[in-house]
Amino acid sequence: MSRPITAGGRQVPDQASSAEEQLSLEEAPFRVTSKRGLNRRTTAVRLAPLEAALHFHAGQYVLLADLHGEVEPRSYSVANAARPGGELDLVVTAVPGGQASQWVHERLAVGDKVLVSGPYGNFVRGSADGGPTLYLAGGVGLAPILALLEEALSSAHSAPLHLIFSARTEADVIFRSQLLEWQERHSNFRFIRTLTRASGEPPLGRLPAQLPRLLGSLVEQSVFAAGPEGFVDECAGVARQMGVQPRRIHTEAFFLEPQPWGERVD
Ligand SMILES: Cc1cc2nc3c(=O)[nH]c(=O)nc-3n(C[C@H](O)[C@H](O)[C@H](O)COP(=O)(O)OP(=O)(O)OC[C@H]3O[C@@H](n4cnc5c(N)ncnc54)[C@H](O)[C@@H]3O)c2cc1C
């Protein structure tokens, strides 16, 4: 059974705009307008709508599929805030033996058509999130956080915004120049990277365990954590222990979907 890509699993964010205001696409054609390797494992693709644009909130994800139904649709977070031309940036890390991520890496090319549906998810800024915000990204979990940051930095949001990005090695610190540029331009934004599998400049080691040391009180903060399931669960746990209100803790777990969708994989 293939995964239904209708609005079945769609969740509506508790944001200002209502579900009615948000145009949801069942499945629409997009064209790949650029593709660039960020490192050995991670590729960024830009998609432009061929028909209707997809209206989404920063932080949401879409389902990406090939035109011929040869690859199972997979969830990818949109890595940019909404643009006038309706373009979507996706950042895909190759999973060993993974069907969709390997297709994006190996075969998808500029000019190809793909199918996109969505938007999905509630990893979005809510009405309680107007104050200082801590973003915690594990690996490619940076993707929806880039969108949230782009939105916050281009708005009147003046409260402190901190990003702690946990990567394996320096080569895995994707979008470093973008993040440093934002840090240079916006005095309320600070970016720290931590490495889990390499030596070098501190901080090093697993992020959730380091949070109390890296930051003082989190009581007034909103926290957005995205990345592997274990990473976001631990981040949310530490945030709760550090006094963050549950309604201000937002998580997006990049779990691997079953193969094929709808059937259990043991
Ligand atoms: C909300 C959400 C947002 C996400 N956003 C992103 C994002 O922005 N960027 C990103 O890179 N990823 C993201 N992901 C993860 C993404 O959706 C895919 O899960 C990931 O790319 C792997 O998909 P795949 O088709 O390549 O791998 P799959 O083919 O699903 O394989 C996954 C793993 O299972 C193994 N496997 C395959 N078939 C079987 C089988 N029959 N039995 C046992 N094991 C098997 C594979 O070897 C592989 O290790 C997100 C996930 C979610 C849920």
The ligand as a Tripos MOL2 file, in Angstrom:
@<TRIPOS>MOLECULE
LIG
   53    58     1     0     0
SMALL
NO_CHARGES

@<TRIPOS>ATOM
      1 C1          8.4760   15.5500    9.4690 C.3       1 LIG1
      2 C2          9.7330   15.0410    8.7730 C.ar      1 LIG1
      3 C3         10.5530   15.9470    8.1350 C.ar      1 LIG1
      4 C4         11.7280   15.4980    7.5260 C.ar      1 LIG1
      5 N1         12.5350   16.4110    6.9190 N.ar      1 LIG1
      6 C5         13.6890   15.9810    6.3520 C.ar      1 LIG1
      7 C6         14.5910   16.9280    5.7540 C.ar      1 LIG1
      8 O1         14.3350   18.1460    5.7050 O.2       1 LIG1
      9 N2         15.7490   16.4410    5.2100 N.ar      1 LIG1
     10 C7         16.0640   15.1080    5.2470 C.ar      1 LIG1
     11 O2         17.1340   14.7300    4.7540 O.2       1 LIG1
     12 N3         15.2210   14.1970    5.8150 N.ar      1 LIG1
     13 C8         14.0530   14.6030    6.3450 C.ar      1 LIG1
     14 N4         13.1970   13.6810    6.8860 N.ar      1 LIG1
     15 C9         13.5010   12.2370    6.7210 C.3       1 LIG1
     16 C10        12.9640   11.7880    5.3380 C.3       1 LIG1
     17 O3         11.5620   11.8960    5.3030 O.3       1 LIG1
     18 C11        13.2920   10.3360    4.9940 C.3       1 LIG1
     19 O4         12.8620    9.5030    6.0430 O.3       1 LIG1
     20 C12        14.7710   10.1060    4.7240 C.3       1 LIG1
     21 O5         15.2250   10.9490    3.6580 O.3       1 LIG1
     22 C13        15.0290    8.6340    4.3480 C.3       1 LIG1
     23 O6         14.1760    8.2990    3.3000 O.3       1 LIG1
     24 P1         14.6360    7.2460    2.1960 P.3       1 LIG1
     25 O7         13.4600    6.9660    1.3190 O.co2     1 LIG1
     26 O8         15.9000    7.7020    1.5620 O.co2     1 LIG1
     27 O9         14.9940    6.0020    3.0790 O.3       1 LIG1
     28 P2         14.1370    4.6560    3.2070 P.3       1 LIG1
     29 O10        14.0660    3.9630    1.8880 O.co2     1 LIG1
     30 O11        12.8820    4.9920    3.9090 O.co2     1 LIG1
     31 O12        15.0870    3.8220    4.1460 O.3       1 LIG1
     32 C14        15.3500    4.2580    5.4740 C.3       1 LIG1
     33 C15        16.2040    3.2350    6.1590 C.3       1 LIG1
     34 O13        15.4890    2.0250    6.2540 O.3       1 LIG1
     35 C16        16.2410    1.0000    5.6170 C.3       1 LIG1
     36 N5         15.2210    0.1790    4.9100 N.ar      1 LIG1
     37 C17        14.6820    0.4030    3.7050 C.ar      1 LIG1
     38 N6         13.7900   -0.5510    3.4040 N.ar      1 LIG1
     39 C18        13.7720   -1.4020    4.4370 C.ar      1 LIG1
     40 C19        13.0510   -2.5810    4.7390 C.ar      1 LIG1
     41 N7         12.1560   -3.1300    3.8990 N.pl3     1 LIG1
     42 N8         13.2590   -3.1720    5.9330 N.ar      1 LIG1
     43 C20        14.1470   -2.6500    6.8010 C.ar      1 LIG1
     44 N9         14.8730   -1.5490    6.5680 N.ar      1 LIG1
     45 C21        14.6800   -0.9340    5.4150 C.ar      1 LIG1
     46 C22        17.1810    1.6920    4.6750 C.3       1 LIG1
     47 O14        18.3520    0.9240    4.4600 O.3       1 LIG1
     48 C23        17.4830    2.9390    5.4020 C.3       1 LIG1
     49 O15        18.5270    2.7650    6.3290 O.3       1 LIG1
     50 C24        12.0330   14.1130    7.5180 C.ar      1 LIG1
     51 C25        11.1800   13.2100    8.1560 C.ar      1 LIG1
     52 C26        10.0520   13.6600    8.7750 C.ar      1 LIG1
     53 C27         9.1460   12.6680    9.4580 C.3       1 LIG1
@<TRIPOS>BOND
     1     1     2 1
     2     2     3 ar
     3     2    52 ar
     4     3     4 ar
     5     4     5 ar
     6     4    50 ar
     7     5     6 ar
     8     6     7 ar
     9     6    13 1
    10     7     8 2
    11     7     9 ar
    12     9    10 ar
    13    10    11 2
    14    10    12 ar
    15    12    13 ar
    16    13    14 ar
    17    14    15 1
    18    14    50 ar
    19    15    16 1
    20    16    17 1
    21    16    18 1
    22    18    19 1
    23    18    20 1
    24    20    21 1
    25    20    22 1
    26    22    23 1
    27    23    24 1
    28    24    25 2
    29    24    26 1
    30    24    27 1
    31    27    28 1
    32    28    29 2
    33    28    30 1
    34    28    31 1
    35    31    32 1
    36    32    33 1
    37    33    34 1
    38    33    48 1
    39    34    35 1
    40    35    36 1
    41    35    46 1
    42    36    37 ar
    43    36    45 ar
    44    37    38 ar
    45    38    39 ar
    46    39    40 ar
    47    39    45 ar
    48    40    41 1
    49    40    42 ar
    50    42    43 ar
    51    43    44 ar
    52    44    45 ar
    53    46    47 1
    54    46    48 1
    55    48    49 1
    56    50    51 ar
    57    51    52 ar
    58    52    53 1
@<TRIPOS>SUBSTRUCTURE
     1 LIG1         1 GROUP 0 **** ****
